[in-house]
Amino acid sequence: MAKILVADDEADLEVLIKQKFRRQIREAQFEFLFALNGLEALERLKQNPDIDMVLTDINMPEMDGLTLLQKIHEVNPILQAVIVSAYGDMDNIRTAMNRGAFDFITKPVNFEDLEITMNKTLEHVKQLRTTLQAIKENNILKMYVDENVLRFMNREEFGSNLVKSETIEATAVFIDICGFTSISETRPADEVVNLLNTIFDIIVKEIILQDGQIDKFIGDAVLAVFKGEYSLDRAIEACLSVRSKVDKMDLQVNDYKVKVSIGINFGEMVSGNIGSVNLKRLDYTVIGDAVNVAQRLQDIAAPGQVLITQDCFLKIKEAFNCQPIGERQLKNKALPVMVFEVLE
């Protein structure tokens, strides 16, 4: 049902509208509210945020219709107004249109024309609301879905591309919030979630500043991917900044000071939608040995450590201060891996 506000100082217009639209009112197509001037109309709008459109005269006491037009979109930017006035000269029409009127009808009112105009206006409002809802849903979708998936969704060949993948050279980063499991076991759920989200916000901001992408959140850890030129350098810059920002927060929970441990690795990896098509659950992610090594490095990193392999060290040794910490046996690796710690 459409809700329509009529602003006019002619009291008999209310009776006339109720008579002319009695069938639509009876069938719950239209609901009318009435105001005798612009000020009263504004109060009605504030009290009824679900009003779809306004029919307003120009010449009214206290606040005229042209002034009301300026105020309407401050109350509700989607709301549309139609001027219904005996002052149908070009100056008034142009002023009304410039102030946001959707249409202009002159008195005496042709009610057949008025109904057509009302339906056209209401359809426009419906389209605006649909568009606004789509924007909101899209923004919510962006919070949960990788941008690459959104690109697929905007293509005509969406269905056939869902399971396609590519091999890329990139840098994978695993950042873990050390000891968070023990925190979650001793603190209230709300406190745990708020703390985790606060730290994630810091991590995400620093990764995005270096043109990285959040691949996924895994419990209290983050997998990020850096692509393109100097991806390894940018990843290390982001991780050093994350470590510094978390340290400066000086978060203390019980006897534990919150820190992060980080593993970084550069190499070839497969990028694509991984999961079950039948279940309709796919995750756009990266997989491969280079990613696994980054995760293993994070596993052995102490709180506050940023670890890389020797191959990575050779690529960035002139830009960052690093120190060797020796060979380490990483899970599922046949031979020990020489590991370096990035200091600054």
ZINORMO-V349962 format. One record per residue. SS is DSSP state (hx for helix, st for strand, lp for the rest). PSI is psi in whole degrees, 0 to 359 (* if undefined). OMEGA is omega as a letter, one per 30 degrees, with the letter a starting at -180 (NA if undefined). Layout:
{{SS & PSI & OMEGA} {SS & PSI & OMEGA}}
//
This chain:
{{lp & 133 & l} {st & 136 & l} {st & 124 & a} {st & 131 & l} {st & 129 & l} {st & 120 & l} {st & 110 & a} {lp & 136 & a} {lp & 358 & l} {lp & 105 & a} {lp & 330 & a} {hx & 347 & l} {hx & 327 & l} {hx & 314 & l} {hx & 318 & a} {hx & 316 & a} {hx & 318 & l} {hx & 327 & l} {hx & 313 & a} {hx & 330 & a} {lp & 28 & a} {hx & 325 & l} {hx & 314 & a} {hx & 325 & l} {hx & 317 & a} {hx & 322 & a} {lp & 9 & l} {lp & 33 & l} {lp & 319 & a} {st & 143 & l} {st & 127 & a} {st & 138 & l} {st & 153 & a} {st & 146 & l} {st & 147 & a} {lp & 353 & l} {lp & 177 & a} {hx & 321 & l} {hx & 315 & l} {hx & 323 & l} {hx & 319 & l} {hx & 320 & l} {hx & 318 & l} {hx & 319 & a} {hx & 320 & l} {hx & 325 & l} {hx & 339 & a} {lp & 78 & a} {lp & 351 & a} {lp & 9 & l} {lp & 136 & a} {lp & 324 & a} {st & 163 & a} {st & 133 & l} {st & 120 & a} {st & 140 & l} {lp & 168 & l} {lp & 306 & a} {lp & 100 & l} {lp & 153 & l} {lp & 161 & l} {lp & 308 & l} {lp & 123 & a} {lp & 172 & a} {hx & 326 & l} {hx & 323 & l} {hx & 321 & l} {hx & 321 & l} {hx & 320 & a} {hx & 329 & a} {hx & 334 & a} {hx & 313 & a} {hx & 346 & l} {hx & 327 & l} {hx & 316 & a} {lp & 105 & a} {lp & 342 & l} {lp & 335 & a} {lp & 138 & l} {st & 144 & a} {st & 143 & l} {st & 127 & l} {st & 131 & l} {st & 102 & a} {st & 154 & l} {lp & 346 & a} {lp & 77 & a} {lp & 27 & l} {lp & 162 & a} {hx & 325 & a} {hx & 314 & l} {hx & 321 & l} {hx & 314 & a} {hx & 318 & l} {hx & 316 & l} {hx & 315 & a} {hx & 320 & l} {hx & 335 & l} {lp & 10 & l} {lp & 9 & l} {lp & 140 & l} {lp & 326 & a} {st & 174 & a} {st & 126 & l} {st & 136 & a} {st & 150 & l} {lp & 152 & f} {lp & 144 & a} {lp & 130 & l} {lp & 106 & a} {hx & 335 & l} {hx & 315 & l} {hx & 321 & l} {hx & 317 & a} {hx & 319 & l} {hx & 317 & l} {hx & 319 & l} {hx & 314 & a} {hx & 320 & l} {hx & 318 & l} {hx & 317 & l} {hx & 324 & l} {hx & 322 & l} {hx & 318 & l} {hx & 318 & l} {hx & 317 & l} {hx & 320 & l} {hx & 317 & a} {hx & 321 & l} {hx & 317 & l} {hx & 315 & l} {hx & 319 & l} {hx & 320 & l} {hx & 321 & l} {hx & 315 & l} {hx & 315 & a} {hx & 323 & l} {hx & 320 & l} {hx & 321 & l} {hx & 318 & l} {hx & 320 & a} {hx & 334 & l} {hx & 335 & a} {hx & 345 & a} {lp & 138 & l} {lp & 144 & a} {hx & 331 & l} {hx & 325 & l} {hx & 320 & l} {hx & 325 & l} {hx & 317 & l} {hx & 318 & a} {hx & 337 & a} {lp & 359 & l} {lp & 151 & l} {lp & 328 & a} {lp & 28 & a} {hx & 309 & a} {hx & 314 & a} {hx & 338 & a} {hx & 351 & a} {lp & 323 & a} {lp & 8 & l} {lp & 152 & l} {st & 170 & l} {st & 155 & l} {st & 128 & a} {st & 159 & l} {st & 122 & a} {st & 177 & l} {st & 127 & l} {st & 140 & a} {st & 128 & l} {st & 125 & l} {st & 121 & a} {st & 139 & l} {st & 108 & a} {lp & 136 & l} {lp & 17 & a} {hx & 334 & l} {hx & 317 & a} {hx & 327 & l} {hx & 316 & a} {hx & 338 & a} {hx & 346 & a} {hx & 351 & a} {lp & 158 & l} {lp & 151 & a} {hx & 314 & a} {hx & 319 & a} {hx & 319 & l} {hx & 312 & a} {hx & 317 & a} {hx & 319 & l} {hx & 315 & a} {hx & 316 & a} {hx & 325 & l} {hx & 314 & l} {hx & 319 & l} {hx & 321 & l} {hx & 319 & l} {hx & 313 & a} {hx & 312 & a} {hx & 316 & a} {hx & 314 & a} {hx & 325 & l} {hx & 316 & a} {hx & 324 & l} {hx & 333 & l} {lp & 23 & l} {lp & 32 & l} {lp & 169 & l} {st & 138 & l} {st & 116 & l} {st & 311 & l} {st & 160 & l} {st & 128 & a} {st & 94 & a} {lp & 245 & l} {lp & 25 & l} {st & 162 & l} {st & 134 & l} {st & 123 & l} {st & 153 & a} {st & 135 & l} {st & 125 & a} {st & 166 & l} {lp & 191 & a} {lp & 142 & l} {lp & 37 & a} {hx & 324 & a} {hx & 316 & l} {hx & 315 & a} {hx & 323 & l} {hx & 317 & a} {hx & 318 & l} {hx & 314 & a} {hx & 317 & a} {hx & 320 & l} {hx & 322 & l} {hx & 320 & l} {hx & 312 & a} {hx & 315 & a} {hx & 316 & a} {hx & 319 & l} {hx & 319 & l} {hx & 320 & a} {hx & 337 & l} {hx & 332 & l} {lp & 48 & a} {lp & 123 & a} {st & 122 & l} {st & 119 & a} {lp & 236 & l} {lp & 12 & a} {st & 130 & l} {st & 124 & a} {lp & 129 & l} {lp & 169 & l} {st & 150 & l} {st & 141 & a} {st & 137 & l} {st & 135 & a} {st & 138 & l} {st & 143 & l} {st & 143 & l} {st & 189 & l} {st & 140 & l} {st & 156 & l} {st & 131 & l} {st & 124 & a} {st & 183 & l} {st & 115 & a} {st & 133 & l} {st & 211 & a} {st & 117 & l} {lp & 320 & a} {lp & 322 & l} {lp & 350 & a} {lp & 37 & l} {st & 101 & a} {st & 146 & a} {st & 117 & l} {st & 113 & a} {st & 181 & l} {st & 143 & l} {st & 164 & l} {lp & 174 & a} {hx & 322 & a} {hx & 322 & l} {hx & 317 & a} {hx & 319 & a} {hx & 320 & l} {hx & 318 & l} {hx & 320 & l} {hx & 323 & l} {hx & 319 & l} {hx & 324 & l} {hx & 322 & a} {hx & 355 & a} {lp & 137 & l} {lp & 163 & l} {lp & 128 & a} {lp & 354 & a} {lp & 145 & l} {st & 113 & a} {st & 143 & l} {st & 167 & l} {st & 172 & l} {hx & 321 & l} {hx & 318 & l} {hx & 320 & l} {hx & 316 & a} {hx & 333 & l} {hx & 332 & a} {hx & 9 & a} {lp & 333 & l} {lp & 345 & a} {lp & 337 & a} {lp & 149 & l} {lp & 116 & a} {st & 162 & l} {st & 142 & l} {st & 141 & l} {st & 6 & l} {st & 178 & l} {st & 141 & l} {st & 142 & l} {lp & 112 & a} {lp & 146 & a} {lp & 134 & l} {lp & 13 & l} {lp & 129 & a} {lp & 321 & a} {lp & 153 & l} {lp & 153 & a} {st & 132 & l} {st & 126 & a} {st & 140 & l} {st & 148 & l} {st & 131 & l} {st & 122 & a} {lp & 311 & a} {lp & * & NA}}
//
